[in-house]
Amino acid sequence: MADMSPLFRRPSPADRVVTLVRKPGCHLCDDAQLVVEKVCGELGVAWEEKDITRDSRLHEAYWEQIPVVLIDGEQHTFWRVDEQRLRKALSGR
């Protein structure tokens, strides 16, 4: 199994990166951050936050949807973060 092609291997949680796209003063963003911190902390997944007011590319892509959660650069969810759905996406369970 160790020599399996990377195309067929599921990434482990430690190989994932979660990005929370948010803006200052956003209560939904604060709620989303609590869920991201909890799930990523429990699974050992790295996470980062990006301020939509400081990145024109992110602002154009997501300004109507914040907070937005990306997993490995791909949009996972927006507005409200469901803990179980995020956990499943990161752990494969």
Phi and psi in radians as a Rosetta constraint file:
Dihedral C 1 N 2 CA 2 C 2 CIRCULARHARMONIC -1.128 0.35
Dihedral N 2 CA 2 C 2 N 3 CIRCULARHARMONIC -0.472 0.35
Dihedral C 2 N 3 CA 3 C 3 CIRCULARHARMONIC -1.656 0.35
Dihedral N 3 CA 3 C 3 N 4 CIRCULARHARMONIC 0.260 0.35
Dihedral C 3 N 4 CA 4 C 4 CIRCULARHARMONIC -1.151 0.35
Dihedral N 4 CA 4 C 4 N 5 CIRCULARHARMONIC 2.508 0.35
Dihedral C 4 N 5 CA 5 C 5 CIRCULARHARMONIC -1.005 0.35
Dihedral N 5 CA 5 C 5 N 6 CIRCULARHARMONIC 2.448 0.35
Dihedral C 5 N 6 CA 6 C 6 CIRCULARHARMONIC -1.036 0.35
Dihedral N 6 CA 6 C 6 N 7 CIRCULARHARMONIC -0.372 0.35
Dihedral C 6 N 7 CA 7 C 7 CIRCULARHARMONIC -1.154 0.35
Dihedral N 7 CA 7 C 7 N 8 CIRCULARHARMONIC -0.478 0.35
Dihedral C 7 N 8 CA 8 C 8 CIRCULARHARMONIC -1.818 0.35
Dihedral N 8 CA 8 C 8 N 9 CIRCULARHARMONIC -0.126 0.35
Dihedral C 8 N 9 CA 9 C 9 CIRCULARHARMONIC -1.536 0.35
Dihedral N 9 CA 9 C 9 N 10 CIRCULARHARMONIC 2.370 0.35
Dihedral C 9 N 10 CA 10 C 10 CIRCULARHARMONIC -1.358 0.35
Dihedral N 10 CA 10 C 10 N 11 CIRCULARHARMONIC 2.396 0.35
Dihedral C 10 N 11 CA 11 C 11 CIRCULARHARMONIC -1.171 0.35
Dihedral N 11 CA 11 C 11 N 12 CIRCULARHARMONIC 2.473 0.35
Dihedral C 11 N 12 CA 12 C 12 CIRCULARHARMONIC -1.371 0.35
Dihedral N 12 CA 12 C 12 N 13 CIRCULARHARMONIC 2.758 0.35
Dihedral C 12 N 13 CA 13 C 13 CIRCULARHARMONIC -0.937 0.35
Dihedral N 13 CA 13 C 13 N 14 CIRCULARHARMONIC -0.595 0.35
Dihedral C 13 N 14 CA 14 C 14 CIRCULARHARMONIC -1.168 0.35
Dihedral N 14 CA 14 C 14 N 15 CIRCULARHARMONIC -0.331 0.35
Dihedral C 14 N 15 CA 15 C 15 CIRCULARHARMONIC -1.594 0.35
Dihedral N 15 CA 15 C 15 N 16 CIRCULARHARMONIC -0.055 0.35
Dihedral C 15 N 16 CA 16 C 16 CIRCULARHARMONIC -1.639 0.35
Dihedral N 16 CA 16 C 16 N 17 CIRCULARHARMONIC 2.771 0.35
Dihedral C 16 N 17 CA 17 C 17 CIRCULARHARMONIC -2.366 0.35
Dihedral N 17 CA 17 C 17 N 18 CIRCULARHARMONIC 2.207 0.35
Dihedral C 17 N 18 CA 18 C 18 CIRCULARHARMONIC -1.806 0.35
Dihedral N 18 CA 18 C 18 N 19 CIRCULARHARMONIC 2.321 0.35
Dihedral C 18 N 19 CA 19 C 19 CIRCULARHARMONIC -2.059 0.35
Dihedral N 19 CA 19 C 19 N 20 CIRCULARHARMONIC 2.226 0.35
Dihedral C 19 N 20 CA 20 C 20 CIRCULARHARMONIC -1.790 0.35
Dihedral N 20 CA 20 C 20 N 21 CIRCULARHARMONIC 1.987 0.35
Dihedral C 20 N 21 CA 21 C 21 CIRCULARHARMONIC -1.629 0.35
Dihedral N 21 CA 21 C 21 N 22 CIRCULARHARMONIC 2.121 0.35
Dihedral C 21 N 22 CA 22 C 22 CIRCULARHARMONIC -2.556 0.35
Dihedral N 22 CA 22 C 22 N 23 CIRCULARHARMONIC 3.138 0.35
Dihedral C 22 N 23 CA 23 C 23 CIRCULARHARMONIC -2.451 0.35
Dihedral N 23 CA 23 C 23 N 24 CIRCULARHARMONIC 2.739 0.35
Dihedral C 23 N 24 CA 24 C 24 CIRCULARHARMONIC -1.099 0.35
Dihedral N 24 CA 24 C 24 N 25 CIRCULARHARMONIC 2.514 0.35
Dihedral C 24 N 25 CA 25 C 25 CIRCULARHARMONIC 1.347 0.35
Dihedral N 25 CA 25 C 25 N 26 CIRCULARHARMONIC 0.218 0.35
Dihedral C 25 N 26 CA 26 C 26 CIRCULARHARMONIC -1.711 0.35
Dihedral N 26 CA 26 C 26 N 27 CIRCULARHARMONIC 1.970 0.35
Dihedral C 26 N 27 CA 27 C 27 CIRCULARHARMONIC -1.189 0.35
Dihedral N 27 CA 27 C 27 N 28 CIRCULARHARMONIC -0.585 0.35
Dihedral C 27 N 28 CA 28 C 28 CIRCULARHARMONIC -1.138 0.35
Dihedral N 28 CA 28 C 28 N 29 CIRCULARHARMONIC -0.593 0.35
Dihedral C 28 N 29 CA 29 C 29 CIRCULARHARMONIC -1.152 0.35
Dihedral N 29 CA 29 C 29 N 30 CIRCULARHARMONIC -0.709 0.35
Dihedral C 29 N 30 CA 30 C 30 CIRCULARHARMONIC -1.092 0.35
Dihedral N 30 CA 30 C 30 N 31 CIRCULARHARMONIC -0.743 0.35
Dihedral C 30 N 31 CA 31 C 31 CIRCULARHARMONIC -1.092 0.35
Dihedral N 31 CA 31 C 31 N 32 CIRCULARHARMONIC -0.770 0.35
Dihedral C 31 N 32 CA 32 C 32 CIRCULARHARMONIC -1.097 0.35
Dihedral N 32 CA 32 C 32 N 33 CIRCULARHARMONIC -0.699 0.35
Dihedral C 32 N 33 CA 33 C 33 CIRCULARHARMONIC -1.091 0.35
Dihedral N 33 CA 33 C 33 N 34 CIRCULARHARMONIC -0.683 0.35
Dihedral C 33 N 34 CA 34 C 34 CIRCULARHARMONIC -1.039 0.35
Dihedral N 34 CA 34 C 34 N 35 CIRCULARHARMONIC -0.747 0.35
Dihedral C 34 N 35 CA 35 C 35 CIRCULARHARMONIC -1.187 0.35
Dihedral N 35 CA 35 C 35 N 36 CIRCULARHARMONIC -0.803 0.35
Dihedral C 35 N 36 CA 36 C 36 CIRCULARHARMONIC -1.060 0.35
Dihedral N 36 CA 36 C 36 N 37 CIRCULARHARMONIC -0.815 0.35
Dihedral C 36 N 37 CA 37 C 37 CIRCULARHARMONIC -1.026 0.35
Dihedral N 37 CA 37 C 37 N 38 CIRCULARHARMONIC -0.777 0.35
Dihedral C 37 N 38 CA 38 C 38 CIRCULARHARMONIC -1.122 0.35
Dihedral N 38 CA 38 C 38 N 39 CIRCULARHARMONIC -0.937 0.35
Dihedral C 38 N 39 CA 39 C 39 CIRCULARHARMONIC -1.143 0.35
Dihedral N 39 CA 39 C 39 N 40 CIRCULARHARMONIC -0.825 0.35
Dihedral C 39 N 40 CA 40 C 40 CIRCULARHARMONIC -1.124 0.35
Dihedral N 40 CA 40 C 40 N 41 CIRCULARHARMONIC -0.672 0.35
Dihedral C 40 N 41 CA 41 C 41 CIRCULARHARMONIC -1.106 0.35
Dihedral N 41 CA 41 C 41 N 42 CIRCULARHARMONIC -0.751 0.35
Dihedral C 41 N 42 CA 42 C 42 CIRCULARHARMONIC -1.202 0.35
Dihedral N 42 CA 42 C 42 N 43 CIRCULARHARMONIC -0.582 0.35
Dihedral C 42 N 43 CA 43 C 43 CIRCULARHARMONIC -1.664 0.35
Dihedral N 43 CA 43 C 43 N 44 CIRCULARHARMONIC -0.115 0.35
Dihedral C 43 N 44 CA 44 C 44 CIRCULARHARMONIC 1.275 0.35
Dihedral N 44 CA 44 C 44 N 45 CIRCULARHARMONIC 0.579 0.35
Dihedral C 44 N 45 CA 45 C 45 CIRCULARHARMONIC -1.726 0.35
Dihedral N 45 CA 45 C 45 N 46 CIRCULARHARMONIC 2.338 0.35
Dihedral C 45 N 46 CA 46 C 46 CIRCULARHARMONIC -1.226 0.35
Dihedral N 46 CA 46 C 46 N 47 CIRCULARHARMONIC 2.502 0.35
Dihedral C 46 N 47 CA 47 C 47 CIRCULARHARMONIC -2.485 0.35
Dihedral N 47 CA 47 C 47 N 48 CIRCULARHARMONIC 2.745 0.35
Dihedral C 47 N 48 CA 48 C 48 CIRCULARHARMONIC -2.487 0.35
Dihedral N 48 CA 48 C 48 N 49 CIRCULARHARMONIC 2.817 0.35
Dihedral C 48 N 49 CA 49 C 49 CIRCULARHARMONIC -2.132 0.35
Dihedral N 49 CA 49 C 49 N 50 CIRCULARHARMONIC 2.550 0.35
Dihedral C 49 N 50 CA 50 C 50 CIRCULARHARMONIC -2.190 0.35
Dihedral N 50 CA 50 C 50 N 51 CIRCULARHARMONIC 2.357 0.35
Dihedral C 50 N 51 CA 51 C 51 CIRCULARHARMONIC -1.570 0.35
Dihedral N 51 CA 51 C 51 N 52 CIRCULARHARMONIC 2.014 0.35
Dihedral C 51 N 52 CA 52 C 52 CIRCULARHARMONIC -1.103 0.35
Dihedral N 52 CA 52 C 52 N 53 CIRCULARHARMONIC -0.401 0.35
Dihedral C 52 N 53 CA 53 C 53 CIRCULARHARMONIC -1.382 0.35
Dihedral N 53 CA 53 C 53 N 54 CIRCULARHARMONIC -0.134 0.35
Dihedral C 53 N 54 CA 54 C 54 CIRCULARHARMONIC -1.979 0.35
Dihedral N 54 CA 54 C 54 N 55 CIRCULARHARMONIC 0.105 0.35
Dihedral C 54 N 55 CA 55 C 55 CIRCULARHARMONIC -2.449 0.35
Dihedral N 55 CA 55 C 55 N 56 CIRCULARHARMONIC 1.862 0.35
Dihedral C 55 N 56 CA 56 C 56 CIRCULARHARMONIC -1.122 0.35
Dihedral N 56 CA 56 C 56 N 57 CIRCULARHARMONIC -0.575 0.35
Dihedral C 56 N 57 CA 57 C 57 CIRCULARHARMONIC -1.151 0.35
Dihedral N 57 CA 57 C 57 N 58 CIRCULARHARMONIC -0.824 0.35
Dihedral C 57 N 58 CA 58 C 58 CIRCULARHARMONIC -1.138 0.35
Dihedral N 58 CA 58 C 58 N 59 CIRCULARHARMONIC -0.677 0.35
Dihedral C 58 N 59 CA 59 C 59 CIRCULARHARMONIC -1.051 0.35
Dihedral N 59 CA 59 C 59 N 60 CIRCULARHARMONIC -0.816 0.35
Dihedral C 59 N 60 CA 60 C 60 CIRCULARHARMONIC -1.124 0.35
Dihedral N 60 CA 60 C 60 N 61 CIRCULARHARMONIC -0.681 0.35
Dihedral C 60 N 61 CA 61 C 61 CIRCULARHARMONIC -1.320 0.35
Dihedral N 61 CA 61 C 61 N 62 CIRCULARHARMONIC -0.622 0.35
Dihedral C 61 N 62 CA 62 C 62 CIRCULARHARMONIC -2.239 0.35
Dihedral N 62 CA 62 C 62 N 63 CIRCULARHARMONIC 0.123 0.35
Dihedral C 62 N 63 CA 63 C 63 CIRCULARHARMONIC -1.004 0.35
Dihedral N 63 CA 63 C 63 N 64 CIRCULARHARMONIC -0.476 0.35
Dihedral C 63 N 64 CA 64 C 64 CIRCULARHARMONIC -1.563 0.35
Dihedral N 64 CA 64 C 64 N 65 CIRCULARHARMONIC -0.071 0.35
Dihedral C 64 N 65 CA 65 C 65 CIRCULARHARMONIC -2.026 0.35
Dihedral N 65 CA 65 C 65 N 66 CIRCULARHARMONIC -0.082 0.35
Dihedral C 65 N 66 CA 66 C 66 CIRCULARHARMONIC -1.091 0.35
Dihedral N 66 CA 66 C 66 N 67 CIRCULARHARMONIC 2.570 0.35
Dihedral C 66 N 67 CA 67 C 67 CIRCULARHARMONIC -1.289 0.35
Dihedral N 67 CA 67 C 67 N 68 CIRCULARHARMONIC 2.618 0.35
Dihedral C 67 N 68 CA 68 C 68 CIRCULARHARMONIC -2.122 0.35
Dihedral N 68 CA 68 C 68 N 69 CIRCULARHARMONIC 2.403 0.35
Dihedral C 68 N 69 CA 69 C 69 CIRCULARHARMONIC -1.958 0.35
Dihedral N 69 CA 69 C 69 N 70 CIRCULARHARMONIC 2.194 0.35
Dihedral C 69 N 70 CA 70 C 70 CIRCULARHARMONIC -1.901 0.35
Dihedral N 70 CA 70 C 70 N 71 CIRCULARHARMONIC 2.475 0.35
Dihedral C 70 N 71 CA 71 C 71 CIRCULARHARMONIC -2.060 0.35
Dihedral N 71 CA 71 C 71 N 72 CIRCULARHARMONIC 2.074 0.35
Dihedral C 71 N 72 CA 72 C 72 CIRCULARHARMONIC 0.919 0.35
Dihedral N 72 CA 72 C 72 N 73 CIRCULARHARMONIC 0.677 0.35
Dihedral C 72 N 73 CA 73 C 73 CIRCULARHARMONIC 1.467 0.35
Dihedral N 73 CA 73 C 73 N 74 CIRCULARHARMONIC -0.074 0.35
Dihedral C 73 N 74 CA 74 C 74 CIRCULARHARMONIC -1.846 0.35
Dihedral N 74 CA 74 C 74 N 75 CIRCULARHARMONIC 2.397 0.35
Dihedral C 74 N 75 CA 75 C 75 CIRCULARHARMONIC -1.105 0.35
Dihedral N 75 CA 75 C 75 N 76 CIRCULARHARMONIC 2.223 0.35
Dihedral C 75 N 76 CA 76 C 76 CIRCULARHARMONIC -1.758 0.35
Dihedral N 76 CA 76 C 76 N 77 CIRCULARHARMONIC -0.827 0.35
Dihedral C 76 N 77 CA 77 C 77 CIRCULARHARMONIC -2.796 0.35
Dihedral N 77 CA 77 C 77 N 78 CIRCULARHARMONIC 2.997 0.35
Dihedral C 77 N 78 CA 78 C 78 CIRCULARHARMONIC -2.592 0.35
Dihedral N 78 CA 78 C 78 N 79 CIRCULARHARMONIC 2.903 0.35
Dihedral C 78 N 79 CA 79 C 79 CIRCULARHARMONIC 1.135 0.35
Dihedral N 79 CA 79 C 79 N 80 CIRCULARHARMONIC -1.259 0.35
Dihedral C 79 N 80 CA 80 C 80 CIRCULARHARMONIC -2.091 0.35
Dihedral N 80 CA 80 C 80 N 81 CIRCULARHARMONIC 2.379 0.35
Dihedral C 80 N 81 CA 81 C 81 CIRCULARHARMONIC -1.803 0.35
Dihedral N 81 CA 81 C 81 N 82 CIRCULARHARMONIC 2.098 0.35
Dihedral C 81 N 82 CA 82 C 82 CIRCULARHARMONIC -1.541 0.35
Dihedral N 82 CA 82 C 82 N 83 CIRCULARHARMONIC 2.087 0.35
Dihedral C 82 N 83 CA 83 C 83 CIRCULARHARMONIC -0.993 0.35
Dihedral N 83 CA 83 C 83 N 84 CIRCULARHARMONIC -0.826 0.35
Dihedral C 83 N 84 CA 84 C 84 CIRCULARHARMONIC -1.155 0.35
Dihedral N 84 CA 84 C 84 N 85 CIRCULARHARMONIC -0.679 0.35
Dihedral C 84 N 85 CA 85 C 85 CIRCULARHARMONIC -1.147 0.35
Dihedral N 85 CA 85 C 85 N 86 CIRCULARHARMONIC -0.738 0.35
Dihedral C 85 N 86 CA 86 C 86 CIRCULARHARMONIC -1.132 0.35
Dihedral N 86 CA 86 C 86 N 87 CIRCULARHARMONIC -0.775 0.35
Dihedral C 86 N 87 CA 87 C 87 CIRCULARHARMONIC -1.031 0.35
Dihedral N 87 CA 87 C 87 N 88 CIRCULARHARMONIC -0.776 0.35
Dihedral C 87 N 88 CA 88 C 88 CIRCULARHARMONIC -1.107 0.35
Dihedral N 88 CA 88 C 88 N 89 CIRCULARHARMONIC -0.749 0.35
Dihedral C 88 N 89 CA 89 C 89 CIRCULARHARMONIC -1.115 0.35
Dihedral N 89 CA 89 C 89 N 90 CIRCULARHARMONIC -0.596 0.35
Dihedral C 89 N 90 CA 90 C 90 CIRCULARHARMONIC -1.482 0.35
Dihedral N 90 CA 90 C 90 N 91 CIRCULARHARMONIC -0.535 0.35
Dihedral C 90 N 91 CA 91 C 91 CIRCULARHARMONIC -1.805 0.35
Dihedral N 91 CA 91 C 91 N 92 CIRCULARHARMONIC -0.247 0.35
Dihedral C 91 N 92 CA 92 C 92 CIRCULARHARMONIC 1.361 0.35
Dihedral N 92 CA 92 C 92 N 93 CIRCULARHARMONIC 0.201 0.35
